Amino acid sequence: HAEVLIINTCAFIQAATEESIECILEACARPPRRGIIVAGCLPQRYGKKLLTAVPEIDYAIGVGKCSMIADVVRRVNQGKKGIDVSSPISASPPRERILLSPAHYAYLQIADGCSNKCSYCLIPSLRGAYRSRRLQLILGEATELAERGVRELILIAQDSALYGTDLYRAALLPRLLERLARIDGIRWIRILYLHPAHITDQLIDVLADLEKVCKYVDMPIQHISDRILSRMRRKVTSARIHNLVDSLKKKIPNVALRTTVMVGFPGERDEDFDELLQFLEDSAFDAVGMFTFSPEEGTAAFTFDERVERQIAEERTTTLQEVQREISLQKNRQRIGSSLEILIDERIGKGRWRGRAQFHAPDIDGVVYVTGSSVRRGSFVKVSVADADDYDLFALHPGSGHCHSVL
């Protein structure tokens, strides 16, 4: 039974806020011996209102406060209560890290905050302006992770493509990737969250040329209608997105494209949705995350007129999900009989394993279920794809007699 419980929260949309509050209330129902600390976006967004609504919370800290967590725990142990949601000024986490992911892969933060100010998004007000980490700090952390056995680095930021533009007055993601690729022990480098307005030809060339960089592009477009993109303040046009997709497919053979779209944004008409649907069918993304617009107080879009009825928005989301499910199924079926290199994430039974290919990011994409011996967690192995469903693949490691496609 924990003495102090730390709950890290998300609150950028209503669903995330509700999930965070549910987690806090569960903790309050079975409180730890000394106290409850709530961290992250929820206290940053609601401040003292959160402590008033849930008085069982002993201490609350906002984003960018990881370095003070040990001191906060000491205060709670002493029976003290408090809150600190002052604006974050640094993008550098503490030097020493405790990995919460499996030992063979790690998330590597290259920046924090966002200055894009999309009309629907709370992140700039919660996490502050865009702040790149210093190049040498990132490289030092990556080297340390490699020495600890990490084989896959997953680069994260609110907009990874903008790395360096604030600190060095230049887009330095290509240079960062080149330096990371030199680190011994690192086999895969994966990048998440590349805003389409900031992807350059130089970056595409580096993604294509560096062997260690996964041929996987996570590019959230949100929409394809120029009218909706303008209302969203996305700083990108439909033509630009079309050209980017074409360029990525041309320059990076077999690239896996992942995107995110928002349905039901205020003012989205039937013709806007039809344009988005047609684009997804034509582009055939490998994976698509879908959100229904969530009106968040404090954003510009919260006051926009022409709200789309919830039922209509949900029906549109369902339509997109059905289309994408069929696209994903066809893409996976085309891989049957092929050979893949995968990274084994965990053992799920005797002679049965779960892993990922280059086109799978942890937790958000599909997986590869493997039947075979002489396999171990954290290893890269060659497998033969024997079966497929909508999102997952089922494969055999050499020497296995049959494949378990039902888990």
C-alpha positions as a Markdown table, in Angstrom:
| # | Residue | x | y | z |
|---|---|---|---|---|
| 1 | His | 0.0 | 0.0 | 0.0 |
| 2 | Ala | 1.6 | 3.3 | -1.1 |
| 3 | Glu | 2.4 | 6.0 | 1.4 |
| 4 | Val | 2.3 | 8.7 | -1.2 |
| 5 | Leu | 0.4 | 8.4 | -4.5 |
| 6 | Ile | 1.4 | 10.6 | -7.5 |
| 7 | Ile | -1.2 | 11.0 | -10.2 |
| 8 | Asn | 0.0 | 12.6 | -13.5 |
| 9 | Thr | -2.9 | 14.0 | -15.4 |
| 10 | Cys | -4.0 | 15.1 | -18.9 |
| 11 | Ala | -6.7 | 17.8 | -19.4 |
| 12 | Phe | -6.4 | 19.1 | -23.0 |
| 13 | Ile | -9.9 | 17.7 | -23.9 |
| 14 | Gln | -13.0 | 16.9 | -21.9 |
| 15 | Ala | -12.6 | 13.2 | -22.2 |
| 16 | Ala | -9.0 | 13.3 | -20.8 |
| 17 | Thr | -10.2 | 15.6 | -18.0 |
| 18 | Glu | -12.9 | 13.2 | -17.0 |
| 19 | Glu | -10.5 | 10.2 | -17.1 |
| 20 | Ser | -8.1 | 12.1 | -14.9 |
| 21 | Ile | -10.7 | 13.1 | -12.4 |
| 22 | Glu | -12.0 | 9.5 | -12.2 |
| 23 | Cys | -8.5 | 8.3 | -11.4 |
| 24 | Ile | -8.2 | 10.9 | -8.6 |
| 25 | Leu | -11.6 | 9.9 | -7.1 |
| 26 | Glu | -10.6 | 6.2 | -7.2 |
| 27 | Ala | -7.4 | 7.2 | -5.2 |
| 28 | Cys | -9.5 | 9.2 | -2.8 |
| 29 | Ala | -11.8 | 6.2 | -2.1 |
| 30 | Arg | -8.7 | 4.2 | -1.0 |
| 31 | Pro | -6.3 | 6.9 | 0.1 |
| 32 | Pro | -2.6 | 6.2 | 0.7 |
| 33 | Arg | -1.1 | 6.6 | 4.2 |
| 34 | Arg | 0.5 | 10.0 | 3.8 |
| 35 | Gly | -1.1 | 11.8 | 0.9 |
| 36 | Ile | -2.1 | 12.3 | -2.8 |
| 37 | Ile | -0.1 | 14.5 | -5.2 |
| 38 | Val | -1.8 | 15.5 | -8.5 |
| 39 | Ala | 0.6 | 16.6 | -11.2 |
| 40 | Gly | 0.4 | 17.8 | -14.9 |
| 41 | Cys | -2.2 | 19.5 | -17.0 |
| 42 | Leu | -5.3 | 19.2 | -14.7 |
| 43 | Pro | -3.8 | 21.4 | -11.9 |
| 44 | Gln | -2.2 | 23.6 | -14.5 |
| 45 | Arg | -5.7 | 24.2 | -16.1 |
| 46 | Tyr | -7.9 | 24.5 | -13.0 |
| 47 | Gly | -5.4 | 25.6 | -10.3 |
| 48 | Lys | -6.9 | 26.1 | -6.8 |
| 49 | Lys | -10.4 | 25.2 | -8.2 |
| 50 | Leu | -9.2 | 21.6 | -8.3 |
| 51 | Leu | -8.2 | 21.6 | -4.6 |
| 52 | Thr | -11.5 | 23.1 | -3.7 |
| 53 | Ala | -13.4 | 20.5 | -5.7 |
| 54 | Val | -11.4 | 17.6 | -4.4 |
| 55 | Pro | -10.1 | 18.6 | -0.9 |
| 56 | Glu | -8.5 | 15.1 | -0.4 |
| 57 | Ile | -5.7 | 16.2 | -2.7 |
| 58 | Asp | -2.7 | 17.2 | -0.6 |
| 59 | Tyr | -0.5 | 18.8 | -3.2 |
| 60 | Ala | -0.9 | 19.8 | -6.8 |
| 61 | Ile | 1.9 | 20.7 | -9.3 |
| 62 | Gly | 1.6 | 21.9 | -12.9 |
| 63 | Val | 3.5 | 20.9 | -16.0 |
| 64 | Gly | 7.3 | 21.1 | -16.1 |
| 65 | Lys | 7.7 | 20.5 | -12.4 |
| 66 | Cys | 9.3 | 17.0 | -12.5 |
| 67 | Ser | 12.5 | 18.3 | -10.9 |
| 68 | Met | 10.6 | 19.3 | -7.7 |
| 69 | Ile | 8.7 | 16.1 | -7.2 |
| 70 | Ala | 11.0 | 14.7 | -4.5 |
| 71 | Asp | 10.7 | 17.9 | -2.5 |
| 72 | Val | 6.9 | 17.8 | -2.9 |
| 73 | Val | 6.9 | 14.2 | -1.6 |
| 74 | Arg | 8.9 | 15.4 | 1.5 |
| 75 | Arg | 6.5 | 18.2 | 2.1 |
| 76 | Val | 3.5 | 15.8 | 2.0 |
| 77 | Asn | 5.3 | 13.4 | 4.3 |
| 78 | Gln | 5.5 | 16.3 | 6.7 |
| 79 | Gly | 1.8 | 16.9 | 6.5 |
| 80 | Lys | 2.0 | 20.0 | 4.3 |
| 81 | Lys | -0.4 | 21.0 | 1.6 |
| 82 | Gly | 0.0 | 23.3 | -1.3 |
| 83 | Ile | 0.0 | 24.0 | -5.1 |
| 84 | Asp | 2.5 | 25.2 | -7.7 |
| 85 | Val | 1.3 | 25.9 | -11.2 |
| 86 | Ser | 3.7 | 28.7 | -12.1 |
| 87 | Ser | 4.6 | 28.8 | -15.8 |
| 88 | Pro | 7.1 | 26.3 | -17.0 |
| 89 | Ile | 10.4 | 27.9 | -18.2 |
| 90 | Ser | 12.5 | 24.9 | -19.0 |
| 91 | Ala | 12.1 | 22.0 | -21.5 |
| 92 | Ser | 14.7 | 19.8 | -19.8 |
| 93 | Pro | 13.6 | 17.0 | -17.5 |
| 94 | Pro | 15.7 | 15.9 | -14.6 |
| 95 | Arg | 19.1 | 14.3 | -15.4 |
| 96 | Glu | 18.3 | 10.9 | -13.9 |
| 97 | Arg | 15.5 | 9.0 | -15.5 |
| 98 | Ile | 13.4 | 6.0 | -14.3 |
| 99 | Leu | 12.1 | 4.3 | -17.4 |
| 100 | Leu | 8.4 | 3.6 | -17.2 |
| 101 | Ser | 8.6 | 1.9 | -20.6 |
| 102 | Pro | 10.1 | -1.6 | -21.2 |
| 103 | Ala | 13.9 | -1.4 | -21.0 |
| 104 | His | 14.5 | -1.7 | -24.7 |
| 105 | Tyr | 12.7 | 1.4 | -25.9 |
| 106 | Ala | 12.4 | 4.9 | -24.4 |
| 107 | Tyr | 10.6 | 8.2 | -25.2 |
| 108 | Leu | 13.0 | 11.1 | -25.7 |
| 109 | Gln | 11.6 | 14.6 | -25.3 |
| 110 | Ile | 13.2 | 17.1 | -27.6 |
| 111 | Ala | 11.0 | 20.0 | -26.9 |
| 112 | Asp | 8.0 | 21.1 | -24.8 |
| 113 | Gly | 5.2 | 23.6 | -25.2 |
| 114 | Cys | 3.6 | 24.8 | -28.4 |
| 115 | Ser | 3.4 | 28.2 | -30.2 |
| 116 | Asn | 1.1 | 27.1 | -33.0 |
| 117 | Lys | -2.1 | 28.3 | -31.3 |
| 118 | Cys | -4.6 | 26.2 | -33.2 |
| 119 | Ser | -8.1 | 27.5 | -32.5 |
| 120 | Tyr | -9.3 | 24.3 | -30.8 |
| 121 | Cys | -6.3 | 23.6 | -28.7 |
| 122 | Leu | -5.5 | 24.3 | -25.0 |
| 123 | Ile | -1.9 | 23.0 | -25.1 |
| 124 | Pro | -0.2 | 26.5 | -25.5 |
| 125 | Ser | -2.1 | 27.8 | -22.4 |
| 126 | Leu | -1.3 | 24.6 | -20.4 |
| 127 | Arg | 2.3 | 23.9 | -21.4 |
| 128 | Gly | 3.5 | 27.4 | -22.5 |
| 129 | Ala | 5.4 | 28.5 | -25.6 |
| 130 | Tyr | 7.5 | 26.1 | -27.7 |
| 131 | Arg | 10.9 | 25.4 | -25.9 |
| 132 | Ser | 13.5 | 23.2 | -27.5 |
| 133 | Arg | 16.0 | 21.3 | -25.4 |
| 134 | Arg | 19.6 | 21.9 | -26.0 |
| 135 | Leu | 21.1 | 19.6 | -28.5 |
| 136 | Gln | 23.9 | 18.3 | -26.3 |
| 137 | Leu | 21.5 | 17.5 | -23.5 |
| 138 | Ile | 19.4 | 15.4 | -25.8 |
| 139 | Leu | 22.4 | 13.6 | -27.2 |
| 140 | Gly | 23.8 | 13.0 | -23.7 |
| 141 | Glu | 20.5 | 11.5 | -22.5 |
| 142 | Ala | 20.2 | 9.4 | -25.7 |
| 143 | Thr | 23.7 | 8.0 | -25.1 |
| 144 | Glu | 23.0 | 7.2 | -21.5 |
| 145 | Leu | 19.8 | 5.4 | -22.6 |
| 146 | Ala | 21.7 | 3.4 | -25.2 |
| 147 | Glu | 24.2 | 2.4 | -22.5 |
| 148 | Arg | 21.3 | 1.1 | -20.4 |
| 149 | Gly | 20.1 | -1.2 | -23.2 |
| 150 | Val | 17.6 | 1.0 | -25.0 |
| 151 | Arg | 17.4 | 0.0 | -28.7 |
| 152 | Glu | 14.6 | 2.2 | -29.9 |
| 153 | Leu | 14.4 | 6.0 | -29.3 |
| 154 | Ile | 11.0 | 7.6 | -29.8 |
| 155 | Leu | 11.3 | 11.4 | -30.2 |
| 156 | Ile | 8.4 | 13.4 | -28.8 |
| 157 | Ala | 7.4 | 17.1 | -28.7 |
| 158 | Gln | 4.2 | 19.0 | -29.3 |
| 159 | Asp | 5.7 | 19.7 | -32.8 |
| 160 | Ser | 8.9 | 17.8 | -33.4 |
| 161 | Ala | 9.4 | 19.4 | -36.8 |
| 162 | Leu | 10.0 | 22.8 | -35.2 |
| 163 | Tyr | 12.9 | 21.5 | -33.1 |
| 164 | Gly | 15.6 | 24.2 | -32.8 |
| 165 | Thr | 13.7 | 27.1 | -34.3 |
| 166 | Asp | 13.3 | 28.9 | -31.0 |
| 167 | Leu | 16.7 | 28.1 | -29.4 |
| 168 | Tyr | 19.0 | 28.1 | -32.4 |
| 169 | Arg | 16.9 | 30.1 | -34.9 |
| 170 | Ala | 17.0 | 27.2 | -37.3 |
| 171 | Ala | 15.1 | 23.9 | -37.9 |
| 172 | Leu | 17.6 | 21.4 | -36.5 |
| 173 | Leu | 15.6 | 18.2 | -36.5 |
| 174 | Pro | 17.6 | 16.8 | -39.5 |
| 175 | Arg | 20.9 | 17.5 | -37.7 |
| 176 | Leu | 19.6 | 16.0 | -34.5 |
| 177 | Leu | 18.6 | 12.8 | -36.3 |
| 178 | Glu | 22.0 | 12.6 | -37.9 |
| 179 | Arg | 23.7 | 12.9 | -34.6 |
| 180 | Leu | 21.4 | 10.4 | -32.8 |
| 181 | Ala | 22.0 | 7.9 | -35.6 |
| 182 | Arg | 25.7 | 7.8 | -34.7 |
| 183 | Ile | 25.1 | 6.5 | -31.2 |
| 184 | Asp | 26.2 | 2.9 | -30.8 |
| 185 | Gly | 23.4 | 0.5 | -29.7 |
| 186 | Ile | 20.5 | 2.5 | -31.0 |
| 187 | Arg | 18.8 | 0.5 | -33.8 |
| 188 | Trp | 15.6 | 2.4 | -34.4 |
| 189 | Ile | 14.8 | 6.1 | -34.1 |
| 190 | Arg | 11.1 | 7.0 | -34.4 |
| 191 | Ile | 9.6 | 10.5 | -34.6 |
| 192 | Leu | 6.1 | 11.4 | -33.4 |
| 193 | Tyr | 4.1 | 14.6 | -34.1 |
| 194 | Leu | 5.4 | 16.3 | -37.3 |
| 195 | His | 3.1 | 19.2 | -38.1 |
| 196 | Pro | 2.6 | 19.3 | -41.8 |
| 197 | Ala | 3.2 | 23.1 | -41.9 |
| 198 | His | 6.8 | 22.5 | -40.8 |
| 199 | Ile | 8.0 | 19.4 | -42.7 |
| 200 | Thr | 10.7 | 20.5 | -45.1 |
| 201 | Asp | 12.3 | 18.8 | -48.1 |
| 202 | Gln | 15.5 | 18.5 | -46.1 |
| 203 | Leu | 13.8 | 16.6 | -43.3 |
| 204 | Ile | 12.1 | 14.3 | -45.8 |
| 205 | Asp | 15.6 | 13.6 | -47.4 |
| 206 | Val | 17.0 | 12.7 | -43.9 |
| 207 | Leu | 14.1 | 10.5 | -43.1 |
| 208 | Ala | 14.7 | 8.7 | -46.4 |
| 209 | Asp | 18.5 | 8.4 | -46.1 |
| 210 | Leu | 19.2 | 7.5 | -42.5 |
| 211 | Glu | 19.0 | 3.7 | -42.0 |
| 212 | Lys | 18.3 | 3.9 | -38.3 |
| 213 | Val | 15.3 | 6.3 | -38.7 |
| 214 | Cys | 12.1 | 4.3 | -39.0 |
| 215 | Lys | 10.3 | 4.8 | -42.3 |
| 216 | Tyr | 7.3 | 6.0 | -40.3 |
| 217 | Val | 5.8 | 9.5 | -40.5 |
| 218 | Asp | 3.3 | 10.7 | -37.9 |
| 219 | Met | 1.8 | 13.8 | -39.5 |
| 220 | Pro | -1.5 | 15.0 | -37.9 |
| 221 | Ile | -3.4 | 16.8 | -40.6 |
| 222 | Gln | -6.7 | 17.4 | -38.6 |
| 223 | His | -8.6 | 18.1 | -41.8 |
| 224 | Ile | -8.2 | 18.5 | -45.5 |
| 225 | Ser | -10.9 | 21.2 | -46.3 |
| 226 | Asp | -9.2 | 24.6 | -46.7 |
| 227 | Arg | -12.2 | 26.3 | -45.1 |
| 228 | Ile | -11.9 | 24.1 | -42.0 |
| 229 | Leu | -8.1 | 24.3 | -41.9 |
| 230 | Ser | -8.4 | 28.0 | -41.9 |
| 231 | Arg | -10.9 | 28.1 | -39.1 |
| 232 | Met | -8.7 | 25.7 | -37.2 |
| 233 | Arg | -5.7 | 28.1 | -37.7 |
| 234 | Arg | -3.5 | 25.2 | -38.9 |
| 235 | Lys | -1.3 | 27.4 | -41.0 |
| 236 | Val | -1.3 | 24.8 | -43.9 |
| 237 | Thr | -3.4 | 24.4 | -47.0 |
| 238 | Ser | -5.1 | 21.4 | -48.6 |
| 239 | Ala | -2.7 | 21.6 | -51.5 |
| 240 | Arg | 0.3 | 21.6 | -49.2 |
| 241 | Ile | -0.9 | 18.4 | -47.5 |
| 242 | His | -1.6 | 16.6 | -50.8 |
| 243 | Asn | 1.9 | 17.5 | -52.0 |
| 244 | Leu | 3.5 | 16.3 | -48.7 |
| 245 | Val | 1.8 | 13.0 | -48.9 |
| 246 | Asp | 2.9 | 12.6 | -52.5 |
| 247 | Ser | 6.4 | 13.6 | -51.7 |
| 248 | Leu | 6.8 | 11.3 | -48.7 |
| 249 | Lys | 5.5 | 8.3 | -50.7 |
| 250 | Lys | 7.8 | 9.2 | -53.7 |
| 251 | Lys | 11.0 | 9.8 | -51.6 |
| 252 | Ile | 10.6 | 7.1 | -49.0 |
| 253 | Pro | 9.6 | 3.8 | -50.5 |
| 254 | Asn | 7.2 | 1.7 | -48.3 |
| 255 | Val | 6.9 | 4.6 | -45.9 |
| 256 | Ala | 4.2 | 4.1 | -43.2 |
| 257 | Leu | 2.0 | 7.2 | -42.9 |
| 258 | Arg | 0.0 | 7.9 | -39.7 |
| 259 | Thr | -2.2 | 10.9 | -39.2 |
| 260 | Thr | -4.9 | 12.3 | -36.9 |
| 261 | Val | -8.1 | 13.9 | -38.0 |
| 262 | Met | -10.8 | 15.9 | -36.2 |
| 263 | Val | -14.5 | 15.4 | -37.1 |
| 264 | Gly | -17.4 | 17.8 | -36.3 |
| 265 | Phe | -15.4 | 21.0 | -36.0 |
| 266 | Pro | -17.7 | 24.0 | -35.9 |
| 267 | Gly | -18.7 | 24.9 | -39.5 |
| 268 | Glu | -17.9 | 21.4 | -40.9 |
| 269 | Arg | -20.5 | 20.9 | -43.6 |
| 270 | Asp | -21.3 | 17.8 | -45.6 |
| 271 | Glu | -19.1 | 18.8 | -48.4 |
| 272 | Asp | -16.1 | 19.4 | -46.0 |
| 273 | Phe | -16.6 | 15.9 | -44.5 |
| 274 | Asp | -17.0 | 14.4 | -48.0 |
| 275 | Glu | -13.7 | 16.0 | -49.0 |
| 276 | Leu | -12.0 | 14.5 | -45.9 |
| 277 | Leu | -13.4 | 11.1 | -46.5 |
| 278 | Gln | -12.3 | 11.1 | -50.1 |
| 279 | Phe | -8.8 | 12.2 | -49.2 |
| 280 | Leu | -8.4 | 9.4 | -46.6 |
| 281 | Glu | -9.6 | 6.8 | -49.2 |
| 282 | Asp | -7.2 | 8.2 | -51.9 |
| 283 | Ser | -4.2 | 8.6 | -49.6 |
| 284 | Ala | -4.6 | 5.2 | -47.8 |
| 285 | Phe | -2.8 | 6.1 | -44.6 |
| 286 | Asp | -1.5 | 3.1 | -42.6 |
| 287 | Ala | -3.1 | 4.4 | -39.4 |
| 288 | Val | -5.5 | 7.2 | -38.6 |
| 289 | Gly | -6.4 | 8.5 | -35.2 |
| 290 | Met | -9.9 | 10.1 | -35.0 |
| 291 | Phe | -11.3 | 12.6 | -32.6 |
| 292 | Thr | -14.7 | 14.2 | -32.4 |
| 293 | Phe | -14.4 | 18.0 | -31.8 |
| 294 | Ser | -14.4 | 18.8 | -28.1 |
| 295 | Pro | -15.3 | 22.4 | -27.2 |
| 296 | Glu | -12.8 | 23.6 | -24.6 |
| 297 | Glu | -13.3 | 26.8 | -22.6 |
| 298 | Gly | -10.3 | 29.1 | -23.2 |
| 299 | Thr | -9.9 | 28.2 | -26.8 |
| 300 | Ala | -11.0 | 30.4 | -29.8 |
| 301 | Ala | -13.1 | 27.6 | -31.2 |
| 302 | Phe | -15.2 | 27.4 | -27.9 |
| 303 | Thr | -17.0 | 30.5 | -29.1 |
| 304 | Phe | -17.4 | 29.5 | -32.8 |
| 305 | Asp | -20.8 | 29.3 | -34.3 |
| 306 | Glu | -22.2 | 26.6 | -36.6 |
| 307 | Arg | -21.7 | 23.9 | -34.0 |
| 308 | Val | -22.1 | 20.4 | -35.5 |
| 309 | Glu | -24.7 | 18.3 | -33.7 |
| 310 | Arg | -23.1 | 15.6 | -31.6 |
| 311 | Gln | -24.9 | 12.8 | -33.3 |
| 312 | Ile | -23.9 | 13.9 | -36.7 |
| 313 | Ala | -20.3 | 14.3 | -35.7 |
| 314 | Glu | -20.3 | 10.8 | -34.2 |
| 315 | Glu | -21.9 | 9.3 | -37.3 |
| 316 | Arg | -19.2 | 10.9 | -39.4 |
| 317 | Thr | -16.5 | 9.5 | -37.1 |
| 318 | Thr | -18.0 | 6.0 | -37.4 |
| 319 | Thr | -18.0 | 6.4 | -41.2 |
| 320 | Leu | -14.3 | 7.3 | -41.2 |
| 321 | Gln | -13.5 | 4.4 | -38.9 |
| 322 | Glu | -15.2 | 1.9 | -41.1 |
| 323 | Val | -13.3 | 3.2 | -44.2 |
| 324 | Gln | -10.0 | 3.2 | -42.4 |
| 325 | Arg | -10.6 | -0.3 | -41.0 |
| 326 | Glu | -10.9 | -1.6 | -44.5 |
| 327 | Ile | -7.8 | 0.2 | -45.7 |
| 328 | Ser | -5.8 | -1.2 | -42.8 |
| 329 | Leu | -7.1 | -4.7 | -43.4 |
| 330 | Gln | -6.1 | -4.6 | -47.1 |
| 331 | Lys | -2.6 | -3.2 | -46.3 |
| 332 | Asn | -2.1 | -5.9 | -43.7 |
| 333 | Arg | -3.3 | -8.7 | -46.0 |
| 334 | Gln | -0.8 | -7.6 | -48.6 |
| 335 | Arg | 2.0 | -8.3 | -46.0 |
| 336 | Ile | 1.0 | -12.0 | -45.7 |
| 337 | Gly | 3.9 | -14.1 | -46.9 |
| 338 | Ser | 6.4 | -11.3 | -46.4 |
| 339 | Ser | 9.4 | -11.3 | -44.1 |
| 340 | Leu | 9.6 | -8.6 | -41.4 |
| 341 | Glu | 12.2 | -7.4 | -38.9 |
| 342 | Ile | 10.4 | -6.8 | -35.6 |
| 343 | Leu | 11.3 | -5.7 | -32.1 |
| 344 | Ile | 10.0 | -8.1 | -29.4 |
| 345 | Asp | 8.2 | -6.2 | -26.7 |
| 346 | Glu | 6.9 | -9.0 | -24.4 |
| 347 | Arg | 6.2 | -12.7 | -23.9 |
| 348 | Ile | 2.4 | -13.4 | -23.7 |
| 349 | Gly | 2.5 | -17.2 | -23.4 |
| 350 | Lys | 4.6 | -20.3 | -23.9 |
| 351 | Gly | 6.3 | -19.7 | -27.3 |
| 352 | Arg | 4.1 | -16.7 | -28.0 |
| 353 | Trp | 5.3 | -13.1 | -28.1 |
| 354 | Arg | 4.2 | -9.6 | -29.0 |
| 355 | Gly | 6.3 | -7.3 | -31.0 |
| 356 | Arg | 6.3 | -4.4 | -33.4 |
| 357 | Ala | 7.6 | -3.6 | -36.9 |
| 358 | Gln | 9.0 | -0.2 | -38.0 |
| 359 | Phe | 5.4 | 0.8 | -38.9 |
| 360 | His | 4.1 | 0.3 | -35.4 |
| 361 | Ala | 4.6 | 2.9 | -32.6 |
| 362 | Pro | 4.0 | 1.6 | -29.1 |
| 363 | Asp | 0.4 | 1.8 | -27.7 |
| 364 | Ile | -1.1 | 3.7 | -30.7 |
| 365 | Asp | -0.6 | 1.3 | -33.6 |
| 366 | Gly | -1.1 | -2.4 | -34.2 |
| 367 | Val | 1.3 | -5.2 | -33.2 |
| 368 | Val | 2.8 | -8.4 | -34.5 |
| 369 | Tyr | 1.9 | -11.6 | -32.6 |
| 370 | Val | 4.7 | -14.1 | -33.0 |
| 371 | Thr | 4.8 | -17.8 | -32.5 |
| 372 | Gly | 8.3 | -19.2 | -32.0 |
| 373 | Ser | 11.2 | -20.2 | -29.8 |
| 374 | Ser | 14.7 | -18.7 | -29.4 |
| 375 | Val | 13.0 | -15.3 | -29.0 |
| 376 | Arg | 13.6 | -12.9 | -26.1 |
| 377 | Arg | 12.2 | -9.6 | -25.0 |
| 378 | Gly | 14.0 | -6.6 | -26.5 |
| 379 | Ser | 15.5 | -8.5 | -29.4 |
| 380 | Phe | 15.2 | -7.8 | -33.1 |
| 381 | Val | 14.1 | -10.9 | -35.0 |
| 382 | Lys | 13.1 | -11.9 | -38.6 |
| 383 | Val | 9.6 | -13.3 | -38.9 |
| 384 | Ser | 7.3 | -14.5 | -41.6 |
| 385 | Val | 3.8 | -13.0 | -41.7 |
| 386 | Ala | 1.2 | -15.8 | -41.8 |
| 387 | Asp | -2.1 | -14.0 | -41.1 |
| 388 | Ala | -3.6 | -10.6 | -40.6 |
| 389 | Asp | -6.6 | -8.8 | -39.3 |
| 390 | Asp | -7.7 | -5.1 | -39.3 |
| 391 | Tyr | -4.8 | -3.8 | -37.3 |
| 392 | Asp | -2.5 | -6.7 | -36.2 |
| 393 | Leu | -0.3 | -9.2 | -37.9 |
| 394 | Phe | 0.4 | -12.8 | -36.9 |
| 395 | Ala | 3.8 | -14.2 | -37.7 |
| 396 | Leu | 6.1 | -17.2 | -37.4 |
| 397 | His | 9.7 | -17.2 | -36.2 |
| 398 | Pro | 11.8 | -19.7 | -38.1 |
| 399 | Gly | 11.4 | -23.2 | -36.7 |
| 400 | Ser | 7.8 | -22.7 | -35.5 |
| 401 | Gly | 5.2 | -25.1 | -36.9 |
| 402 | His | 2.1 | -23.0 | -36.8 |
| 403 | Cys | 0.8 | -19.5 | -36.0 |
| 404 | His | -1.6 | -18.5 | -33.3 |
| 405 | Ser | -4.0 | -16.0 | -34.9 |
| 406 | Val | -6.5 | -16.0 | -32.1 |
| 407 | Leu | -5.3 | -14.8 | -28.7 |
